[in-house]
Every structure is written in structure tokens, then in C-alpha cells.
Amino acid sequence: MKIPRIVLAGTTSGVGKTSITAAIIHSIKKRGYSVQSFKVGPDFIDPSYLSAVSGRPARNLDPWLMGLKGVEKSFVKNSDSDFSIIEGVMGFYDGFSGSSNFSSTYHVAKILKTPVILVLDASKTARSIAAVALGFTKFQKNSQIVGFILNKIGSKKHEELCKQALTSLRIPVLGVIPKNPDLIMESRHLGLIPVQEQKSLQSKIVKIAKSVSEFIDIDKIIQIGKKTTSLPPSKVEHKTKQKTTIAVALDESFNFYYQDNLDALRTNGAKIEFFSPISDSKIPDCEGIYIGGGFPEVIGSSLEKNQQMQKTIKKIAENDFPIYAECGGLMYLTKSIDYSSKKFKMVGFFDANTKMQKRLKLNYTKATVSHDCLISNATNTIQGHEFHFSELEDVPRDSKFAYDLSIGVGIKNKKDGLMQNNTLASYMHMHFARSTFAKKFIQNCIKNSRR
């Protein structure tokens, strides 16, 4: 398949990748093209900004979570637009470890044979920027870097000095973006604030995209994207006849879902019905519930006020209703969440409390499934990731866990996947791309409907 595409990478986190990617999406759309966006890595938040500008759900690309074939399959399958753009993660070569390129932006660009445009933070430097650029282009053979974008330029003279320094590399500068505090998105303890949490952020990222796009050579970027090599076509997936309905919590508090996960559930026979634990009084008619991650600690007051929803979820969980929860969903099912000197009452299904900590747990994870559970049989190996500041306190000693972690922290003593009745809740987030998680979850939901 001929897919016009580029990767937008950075030297580090915080160089402006998301804003610049959004600007490129905006400009390409303005020229009459449809654009599909992708994000390297496991992040849930940045894709929400790309989706807001493109008008299409952004997709994640992560070799650790999805496998190499999973990355290629998802990219080809979902690149049904005129142009695809992939935003990188952290620095260009940052990934699973410091000793390899695995799961880095470089790795994904190599898998997908895609040219790379590197964003350089030009603040506090001039000629030295060429040394940084040279290091990135030469650190690995065939870096695929075909252009630079200079960000945070202080003046016309500063721009000239940086361009003069980069001349010897014979790689074009495709954008020069001035330093402007108005072009910065607000951040919090886990990065940017999800668009779903504050609707005003959607208009802000569009406004920033419009402003930044004026300083980028979009026509040249489109030319580069169109010169890419073809990729093998993806196999056509036949959708299974609808077998069950799964209610998915989606609102300001719970919005960390991979679009591919929801698609996998639908492909394997699930109808998805969304509901809000904040504003809805009841759960849609269904045979299973999926509560993803998010920031329940931030919206704790609103979640606490909806006692009717909390009572309903607790009651059906105690009646062996299938519930799958990740991170924020796990926190919601505990007795309470301690956050910023406040304590919010939660569902109380698990006899434990959630408390925010100062130290971030950020890891790729790997686990062996020790017990048959809602989404997997025992002995299977699972690869995921964890990304949270909270910890569970007062977890009963006799608690049953589904996962033994060889990589990662988990809930307690390198164990994750708290099991109780027919509920499975973990700090580990998982991608359904290369697994039978969706199929297994649906099978358990069908069993529930037949009880």
C-alpha cells in the first residue's frame, strides 16, 4: 500500500512535538487532505490532542505492547486517509531501555520505513545546535532524519545563527517557530491534561495548531511524505456477529482507552455502550463493564457525589458481574482516594484505600498469568505498562492476584491484577493487538448473560 507519511520526532520530551504535530495536521487538512494521526508509545493523553485536530481517533504504535507485526498491522489498517503522521515519544532513541532502540520512535520509523523530521529546541543555544543535530543523525545508521524544525527561536539573528550552523549537515530546515508562551499547553503530574477533562483544551490546541502552522513549510513536508515506499497491505478482518454488550466508562474521569482495544471488542462480537460514572444514574443494559484509566483523583468530588452509580457498581460486582478495570478504574473500585489533603469516598468493592504518592511509577511491564481470569488463561505472558502516582494501602493479606510481574511494580509485592468475584482490576494497562484478551473477555460476558 502506498501511504504518504512522516514521523515527527524530538531530541527530548518537552520540545513541542505535540503542538507541532497538531500544526502539521491542521495545515495538511487545510490543503484538502484527510489526516490519520498516530502516537509512538503507550501514552493516552497526547493522542487526545491529535484526535481533536484531525477529527479522527489517534492510534498508538508500541512494539512492546503490540509486537512488530501488531505495529505494522495497526498502521496499515488505519491509514485509510490521504496522509498519516506519527508523533514520536520522548527523545528519538528513547524506548524500552538505555541499551537498545527497542520501542523507540527510531524503532517505529524503521519498522514502517518512514522519513523523520526532528524537532530541535533552539533555546539557549546557537552554533551548538548543529552538534546536537549531527549526533542524532549519526547515532544510528540510517536514522531516516530528512529535515529539522527549530523551536523556541528568540529572534531573527538567533534564527540565522542556527541555520548557519546546520548548513554543513545538508539537511533542510522545514520550520522555524518563535518562542511564545501562549503556544504552551498546560501540564499536570502525568503530563498534559486530557482533552476530555477540559473541553476548552480542544479549542486551545486548534488555536495553537493554527498559529504554529504559519512557521512550517507544509508543502515540503507533504512532498517528503509522498515519496515513501509502499507497505504490505493488511489482511481484511471479518467482524464477528454481535454476541454481547459491554458498557465502557467514558467521561472526564475515565478516558484512557486505546482505540484498538475498543475496535478489538467490536470485531470479536461486542456492542459498546458508553456511560459516565460522574453524571449517569444507571449503567446501560449490558453483560460486562470496562473501566479504563484516567484521573479519578482529580474528579474525586464529582465521582463521590454520584452515590447511586457507586452503589450500583458495587452491587453488581458482588453478584459476579464481569468487570475489567485498569489503573483509574482500579482506584475507583477501592474504598477511597486520598488526594491533595482530601479524601473522596469511592465504590468500596475492594477492601483497600488509594493514596497518591510523590514518586511516579512509570514502567513497561511483563507478567505471567498465575490464575485463570476475566481476560486470560493461566500461564500466558502479558506485556503492558504502568503509569501512576497512586498506591493501594491496607490491601488484605488474603487478596488474590492474577499476575506475577517480572518487570514492573504492580499493586503489591510485584503482583497485579486484583481478583474478586468476577472482577479483575490492575495498575497495568494492556493493548489488545496481539492477544486474545478481547475474545476471552467477551466469552466471560456471554457466560454471564446465560446465568
C-alpha positions as CSV (number, residue, x, y, z in Angstrom):
1,M,0.0,0.0,0.0
2,K,1.2,3.5,-0.9
3,I,0.8,5.5,2.3
4,P,2.1,9.1,2.4
5,R,3.6,9.5,5.8
6,I,6.1,11.2,8.1
7,V,7.4,10.8,11.7
8,L,7.7,13.9,13.9
9,A,10.4,13.2,16.5
10,G,12.1,15.2,19.2
11,T,15.5,15.3,20.8
12,T,13.8,15.0,24.3
13,S,10.4,15.3,25.9
14,G,9.1,18.8,26.1
15,V,10.5,20.2,22.8
16,G,7.0,20.8,21.4
17,K,6.2,17.6,19.4
18,T,2.5,17.5,20.2
19,S,1.9,21.2,19.3
20,I,4.0,20.9,16.1
21,T,2.3,17.6,15.1
22,A,-1.1,19.3,15.6
23,A,0.1,22.2,13.4
24,I,1.1,19.9,10.6
25,I,-2.2,18.0,10.8
26,H,-4.1,21.3,10.7
27,S,-2.2,22.6,7.6
28,I,-2.4,19.4,5.7
29,K,-6.2,19.3,6.3
30,K,-6.4,22.9,5.2
31,R,-5.0,21.8,1.8
32,G,-7.9,19.4,1.4
33,Y,-6.3,16.2,2.6
34,S,-7.7,13.8,5.3
35,V,-5.1,13.0,8.0
36,Q,-4.7,10.0,10.3
37,S,-2.6,10.6,13.4
38,F,-0.5,8.1,15.4
39,K,1.4,8.3,18.6
40,V,4.5,6.2,19.4
41,G,4.5,4.7,22.9
42,P,1.8,3.8,25.5
43,D,0.6,7.4,26.2
44,F,-3.1,8.1,26.3
45,I,-3.1,11.9,26.6
46,D,-1.2,13.2,23.6
47,P,-3.4,11.2,21.2
48,S,-6.4,13.1,22.5
49,Y,-4.9,16.3,21.2
50,L,-4.1,14.9,17.8
51,S,-7.6,13.5,17.6
52,A,-9.1,16.9,18.4
53,V,-7.3,18.5,15.4
54,S,-7.5,15.6,12.9
55,G,-11.2,14.7,13.6
56,R,-10.2,11.0,13.7
57,P,-9.3,8.8,16.7
58,A,-5.5,8.7,17.0
59,R,-3.8,5.3,17.3
60,N,-0.9,4.2,19.4
61,L,2.1,2.3,17.9
62,D,4.2,0.5,20.5
63,P,6.4,-2.6,19.7
64,W,6.5,-3.7,23.3
65,L,2.7,-3.6,23.7
66,M,1.7,-4.7,20.2
67,G,4.7,-6.6,18.7
68,L,6.3,-5.7,15.5
69,K,3.6,-7.2,13.3
70,G,1.0,-5.5,15.5
71,V,2.5,-2.1,14.9
72,E,2.6,-2.6,11.1
73,K,-0.9,-4.1,11.0
74,S,-2.5,-1.3,13.0
75,F,-0.7,1.4,11.0
76,V,-1.6,0.0,7.6
77,K,-5.1,-0.9,8.6
78,N,-5.9,2.5,10.0
79,S,-4.1,4.6,7.4
80,D,-7.2,4.9,5.3
81,S,-6.7,8.7,4.9
82,D,-4.7,10.8,2.4
83,F,-1.8,11.3,4.8
84,S,-0.5,9.7,8.0
85,I,1.6,11.5,10.6
86,I,3.3,9.7,13.6
87,E,4.2,11.7,16.7
88,G,7.2,10.3,18.5
89,V,7.7,9.6,22.2
90,M,10.3,11.3,24.4
91,G,13.7,11.6,22.6
92,F,14.1,9.9,19.2
93,Y,16.1,6.9,20.5
94,D,14.3,6.6,23.9
95,G,12.4,3.3,24.4
96,F,12.4,0.2,26.4
97,S,15.9,0.5,27.8
98,G,19.1,2.5,27.6
99,S,20.9,-0.3,25.8
100,S,18.7,-0.7,22.8
101,N,16.4,1.2,20.4
102,F,13.5,-1.2,21.1
103,S,10.1,0.6,21.2
104,S,11.7,4.0,20.5
105,T,10.5,6.4,17.8
106,Y,13.5,5.4,15.8
107,H,12.4,1.7,16.0
108,V,8.9,2.5,14.8
109,A,10.2,4.7,12.0
110,K,12.4,1.8,10.9
111,I,9.6,-0.8,11.1
112,L,7.3,1.5,8.9
113,K,10.1,2.7,6.6
114,T,9.1,6.3,7.3
115,P,11.1,9.6,7.0
116,V,11.7,11.5,10.2
117,I,11.5,15.2,10.9
118,L,13.4,16.1,14.1
119,V,12.3,18.9,16.3
120,L,15.3,20.8,17.9
121,D,14.8,23.0,20.9
122,A,16.9,26.1,19.9
123,S,16.5,28.0,23.2
124,K,19.8,28.7,25.0
125,T,21.9,27.6,22.0
126,A,23.1,28.7,18.6
127,R,26.1,27.0,16.8
128,S,26.0,24.1,19.3
129,I,22.6,23.1,17.9
130,A,24.5,21.6,14.9
131,A,26.4,19.3,17.3
132,V,23.1,18.0,18.7
133,A,21.6,17.6,15.2
134,L,24.7,15.8,14.0
135,G,24.7,13.4,17.0
136,F,21.1,12.4,16.3
137,T,21.6,11.9,12.6
138,K,24.7,9.8,13.1
139,F,24.0,7.9,16.3
140,Q,22.4,5.1,14.4
141,K,22.9,4.0,10.8
142,N,20.1,5.2,8.5
143,S,18.5,7.5,11.1
144,Q,16.0,8.4,8.4
145,I,16.1,12.1,9.5
146,V,15.3,14.2,6.5
147,G,14.5,17.6,8.0
148,F,14.7,19.7,11.1
149,I,12.2,22.1,12.8
150,L,13.7,24.7,15.0
151,N,11.5,25.5,18.0
152,K,11.7,28.4,20.6
153,I,13.7,30.8,18.4
154,G,14.3,34.0,20.2
155,S,15.0,36.5,17.3
156,K,15.8,36.8,13.6
157,K,19.5,36.8,14.5
158,H,19.1,33.7,16.6
159,E,17.4,32.0,13.6
160,E,20.2,33.0,11.3
161,L,22.9,31.6,13.6
162,C,21.1,28.3,14.0
163,K,20.6,27.9,10.2
164,Q,24.2,28.8,9.5
165,A,25.4,26.1,11.9
166,L,23.1,23.5,10.4
167,T,24.1,24.2,6.8
168,S,27.0,21.7,6.9
169,L,24.6,18.8,7.6
170,R,22.9,19.3,4.3
171,I,19.5,18.5,5.8
172,P,16.8,21.1,5.3
173,V,15.2,23.2,8.0
174,L,11.5,22.8,7.4
175,G,10.2,25.1,10.1
176,V,11.3,27.9,12.4
177,I,9.0,28.6,15.4
178,P,9.4,31.6,17.6
179,K,9.4,31.4,21.4
180,N,5.9,32.2,22.5
181,P,4.5,31.4,26.0
182,D,1.0,31.4,24.5
183,L,1.8,28.3,22.5
184,I,2.4,26.1,25.6
185,M,-0.2,23.6,26.7
186,E,-0.9,23.3,30.4
187,S,0.6,20.2,32.1
188,R,0.0,18.3,35.4
189,H,1.5,15.4,37.3
190,L,1.2,12.9,34.4
191,G,1.9,15.3,31.6
192,L,-0.7,17.2,29.5
193,I,-4.3,17.4,30.7
194,P,-6.6,15.1,28.7
195,V,-8.8,17.0,26.2
196,Q,-11.8,15.0,27.6
197,E,-11.4,16.5,31.0
198,Q,-11.5,20.2,30.0
199,K,-13.4,20.8,26.8
200,S,-11.7,24.2,26.4
201,L,-8.5,22.4,25.6
202,Q,-9.9,21.3,22.3
203,S,-10.3,24.8,21.0
204,K,-6.9,25.8,22.5
205,I,-4.9,23.1,20.7
206,V,-6.7,24.0,17.4
207,K,-5.8,27.7,18.0
208,I,-2.1,26.7,18.8
209,A,-2.0,24.5,15.7
210,K,-3.2,27.4,13.5
211,S,-0.5,29.7,15.0
212,V,2.4,27.3,14.7
213,S,1.5,26.1,11.2
214,E,2.4,29.6,9.8
215,F,6.0,28.9,10.6
216,I,6.3,25.4,8.9
217,D,7.0,24.5,5.3
218,I,4.0,22.2,4.9
219,D,4.2,21.8,1.2
220,K,7.8,20.5,1.5
221,I,6.6,18.1,4.3
222,I,3.8,16.8,2.1
223,Q,6.3,16.2,-0.7
224,I,8.6,14.2,1.6
225,G,5.6,12.2,2.8
226,K,4.5,11.3,-0.7
227,K,8.0,9.9,-1.6
228,T,7.7,7.0,0.9
229,T,8.0,3.3,-0.1
230,S,4.9,1.0,-0.2
231,L,4.0,-1.2,2.8
232,P,2.4,-4.7,2.6
233,P,-1.4,-4.5,2.7
234,S,-3.2,-5.7,5.9
235,K,-5.4,-8.7,6.0
236,V,-9.1,-8.0,5.9
237,E,-10.7,-8.7,9.3
238,H,-14.2,-10.1,9.3
239,K,-16.3,-8.7,12.1
240,T,-18.0,-11.4,14.3
241,K,-21.7,-11.2,14.7
242,Q,-22.7,-9.2,17.8
243,K,-22.8,-11.6,20.8
244,T,-22.8,-9.3,23.8
245,T,-22.9,-5.7,25.1
246,I,-20.1,-4.2,27.1
247,A,-20.6,-0.9,29.0
248,V,-17.5,1.3,28.9
249,A,-17.0,4.1,31.4
250,L,-16.2,7.3,29.5
251,D,-16.2,10.8,30.8
252,E,-13.8,13.5,32.3
253,S,-12.5,10.9,34.8
254,F,-12.1,7.7,32.8
255,N,-10.8,8.2,29.2
256,F,-7.6,6.3,28.9
257,Y,-8.5,3.7,26.2
258,Y,-6.6,2.5,23.2
259,Q,-8.9,2.9,20.2
260,D,-7.6,-0.5,19.0
261,N,-8.9,-2.1,22.2
262,L,-12.4,-0.9,21.6
263,D,-12.1,-2.0,18.0
264,A,-11.0,-5.4,19.1
265,L,-14.0,-5.8,21.3
266,R,-16.3,-4.8,18.5
267,T,-14.5,-7.1,16.0
268,N,-15.0,-10.0,18.3
269,G,-18.7,-9.5,18.8
270,A,-19.2,-6.8,21.4
271,K,-21.5,-3.9,21.2
272,I,-20.0,-0.9,23.1
273,E,-22.3,1.3,25.1
274,F,-20.7,4.3,26.9
275,F,-21.7,5.6,30.3
276,S,-20.5,8.2,32.8
277,P,-19.8,7.3,36.4
278,I,-19.9,11.1,37.1
279,S,-23.3,12.1,35.5
280,D,-25.3,9.0,34.7
281,S,-27.7,7.5,37.3
282,K,-27.5,4.0,35.8
283,I,-25.5,1.6,33.7
284,P,-26.7,0.7,30.2
285,D,-28.1,-2.8,29.7
286,C,-25.0,-5.0,29.3
287,E,-23.3,-8.2,30.2
288,G,-19.9,-6.7,31.2
289,I,-18.2,-3.5,32.2
290,Y,-14.8,-1.9,31.2
291,I,-13.5,0.9,33.4
292,G,-10.3,2.3,31.9
293,G,-7.7,4.7,33.3
294,G,-7.8,8.4,33.8
295,F,-7.7,10.9,36.7
296,P,-10.4,9.9,39.2
297,E,-8.3,11.7,41.9
298,V,-8.8,15.0,40.1
299,I,-12.5,14.5,39.6
300,G,-12.9,12.7,43.0
301,S,-15.5,15.1,44.3
302,S,-17.8,14.6,41.3
303,L,-17.4,10.8,41.5
304,E,-18.1,10.8,45.2
305,K,-21.4,12.7,44.7
306,N,-22.8,10.1,42.4
307,Q,-23.5,7.6,45.1
308,Q,-26.2,5.9,43.1
309,M,-23.7,4.8,40.5
310,Q,-21.2,3.6,43.1
311,K,-23.9,1.5,44.8
312,T,-25.0,0.0,41.5
313,I,-21.4,-1.0,40.5
314,K,-20.7,-2.4,44.0
315,K,-23.9,-4.5,44.0
316,I,-23.4,-6.0,40.5
317,A,-19.7,-6.7,41.2
318,E,-20.7,-8.6,44.4
319,N,-23.1,-10.5,42.2
320,D,-20.3,-11.8,40.0
321,F,-20.8,-9.4,37.1
322,P,-17.8,-9.3,34.8
323,I,-15.8,-6.1,35.4
324,Y,-12.4,-5.3,33.9
325,A,-10.7,-2.2,35.3
326,E,-7.3,-0.6,34.7
327,C,-5.4,1.9,36.9
328,G,-8.0,4.7,37.4
329,G,-10.7,2.0,37.2
330,L,-8.9,0.1,39.9
331,M,-8.7,3.2,42.1
332,Y,-12.4,3.8,41.6
333,L,-13.3,0.3,42.9
334,T,-11.4,0.8,46.2
335,K,-12.9,2.4,49.4
336,S,-11.4,5.9,48.9
337,I,-8.9,8.1,47.1
338,D,-6.6,10.4,49.1
339,Y,-5.6,13.3,47.0
340,S,-4.2,16.7,47.9
341,S,-5.3,16.7,51.6
342,K,-8.8,15.5,50.6
343,K,-10.3,12.0,50.9
344,F,-13.0,11.0,48.4
345,K,-15.3,8.0,49.0
346,M,-15.3,5.5,46.1
347,V,-17.2,2.3,45.3
348,G,-15.7,0.2,48.1
349,F,-15.8,-3.1,46.3
350,F,-12.1,-3.8,47.1
351,D,-11.3,-3.6,50.8
352,A,-8.4,-1.2,50.3
353,N,-7.7,2.6,50.0
354,T,-5.9,4.6,47.3
355,K,-3.4,7.2,48.3
356,M,-1.4,9.5,46.0
357,Q,2.4,9.4,46.4
358,K,5.2,11.7,45.3
359,R,7.0,9.1,43.3
360,L,5.9,8.2,39.8
361,K,5.7,4.5,38.8
362,L,6.4,4.6,35.1
363,N,7.4,1.2,33.6
364,Y,6.9,-1.2,30.8
365,T,5.5,-4.3,32.5
366,K,5.8,-8.0,31.9
367,A,3.8,-10.6,33.8
368,T,2.9,-14.3,33.9
369,V,-0.8,-15.0,34.4
370,S,-0.9,-17.2,37.6
371,H,-4.6,-17.8,37.6
372,D,-7.4,-18.0,35.0
373,C,-9.0,-14.6,35.0
374,L,-11.5,-12.5,33.2
375,I,-9.3,-11.8,30.1
376,S,-6.7,-14.6,30.1
377,N,-6.0,-18.2,30.9
378,A,-3.2,-19.1,33.4
379,T,0.4,-19.4,32.2
380,N,0.0,-16.8,29.5
381,T,2.6,-14.0,29.3
382,I,1.4,-10.4,29.3
383,Q,3.3,-7.2,28.3
384,G,1.9,-3.9,29.2
385,H,2.8,-0.6,31.0
386,E,2.0,1.2,34.3
387,F,1.9,5.0,34.7
388,H,0.6,6.3,38.1
389,F,1.4,8.2,41.3
390,S,-1.0,6.3,43.5
391,E,-0.6,3.2,45.7
392,L,-3.1,0.9,47.3
393,E,-3.0,0.8,51.1
394,D,-4.4,-1.8,53.5
395,V,-4.7,-4.5,50.9
396,P,-5.9,-7.7,52.7
397,R,-3.2,-10.4,53.0
398,D,-5.5,-13.0,51.5
399,S,-6.1,-11.0,48.3
400,K,-5.9,-13.0,45.1
401,F,-3.8,-11.7,42.2
402,A,-3.9,-12.8,38.6
403,Y,-0.4,-11.5,37.5
404,D,3.2,-12.2,38.7
405,L,5.4,-9.4,37.5
406,S,8.9,-9.9,36.3
407,I,9.1,-6.3,35.1
408,G,7.2,-3.5,36.8
409,V,5.8,-2.7,40.3
410,G,2.1,-3.7,40.2
411,I,-0.2,-3.4,43.2
412,K,1.8,-5.2,45.9
413,N,5.0,-7.3,46.1
414,K,5.3,-7.3,42.2
415,K,1.8,-8.7,42.0
416,D,-1.0,-7.1,39.9
417,G,-4.5,-7.9,38.7
418,L,-6.6,-8.0,41.8
419,M,-9.3,-10.7,41.5
420,Q,-12.5,-10.7,43.4
421,N,-15.8,-12.4,42.4
422,N,-15.7,-11.9,38.6
423,T,-13.8,-8.6,38.7
424,L,-10.3,-8.1,37.5
425,A,-8.5,-4.8,38.3
426,S,-4.9,-3.8,37.7
427,Y,-2.4,-0.9,37.5
428,M,-1.2,-2.5,34.3
429,H,-2.6,-1.1,31.1
430,M,-2.8,-3.6,28.2
431,H,-3.1,-3.4,24.4
432,F,-5.3,-6.0,22.8
433,A,-3.4,-6.0,19.5
434,R,-1.5,-9.3,19.8
435,S,-3.6,-11.2,22.3
436,T,-6.9,-12.9,22.8
437,F,-7.9,-10.6,25.7
438,A,-10.9,-9.2,23.9
439,K,-12.1,-12.6,22.9
440,K,-11.7,-14.0,26.4
441,F,-13.4,-11.0,28.0
442,I,-16.4,-11.4,25.6
443,Q,-16.6,-15.1,26.3
444,N,-16.9,-14.4,30.0
445,C,-19.6,-11.7,29.3
446,I,-21.6,-14.3,27.3
447,K,-21.4,-16.8,30.2
448,N,-22.7,-14.1,32.5
449,S,-25.7,-13.4,30.2
450,R,-26.6,-17.2,30.3
451,R,-26.6,-17.4,34.1
